[in-house]
């Protein structure tokens, strides 16, 4: 088994575990936790389909588009909830609907794009989410009870890695096969780190709640 497969399979398993752990928040009063739980469940389903299609040797590239769109919607809603300032919340909704309309027009005008990697869509949605993550840290870094701070860090790390990988693809650099494979391995590793961070956040929150009860 290659290093890429090890990282990919490990992150998929951990993603499924995280979706199960966070599923308890589906009935939570805190909408931020609820949206993040839904995000993990949708990503787990999508990633499971990716793995099944891969094992059956069926092209699964279109699932990258469903992953991108679902991720953008759910994480936008997640940040909408953790931002309390009305101006920022309004800005998130405007960005969400604007980008979804742009992507919709893209797919309507070029249906085949849905069966390929939409580099523009990936870069655009990732950039917006990275901006939210940075803004959240900038305005709330001094808060004693910073909500889901580890998750926010993981989102930032993971999406920066995604931006790096697809920016290189967008530029159209002709890389050696070994370098291209190394970049995909790096991306898979970063996603695995992201899942580890999410798991850590769950245990941190659990410990905090126990301390509050005691």
Buried (B, 14 or more C-beta within 10 A) or exposed (E): EEEBEBBBBBBBBBBBBBBEBBBEBEEEEEBBBBBBBBBBBBBBBBBBBBBEBBEEEEEBEBBBBBBBBBBBBBBBBBBBBBBEEEEBBEBBEEBBEEBBEEBEEBBEEEEEBBEEBBBBBBBBBBEBBBBBBEBBBEEBEEEEEBBBBBBBBBBBBBBBBBBEBBBBBEEEEEEEEEEBBBBBBBBBBBBBBBBBBBBBBBEEBEEEEEEEEE
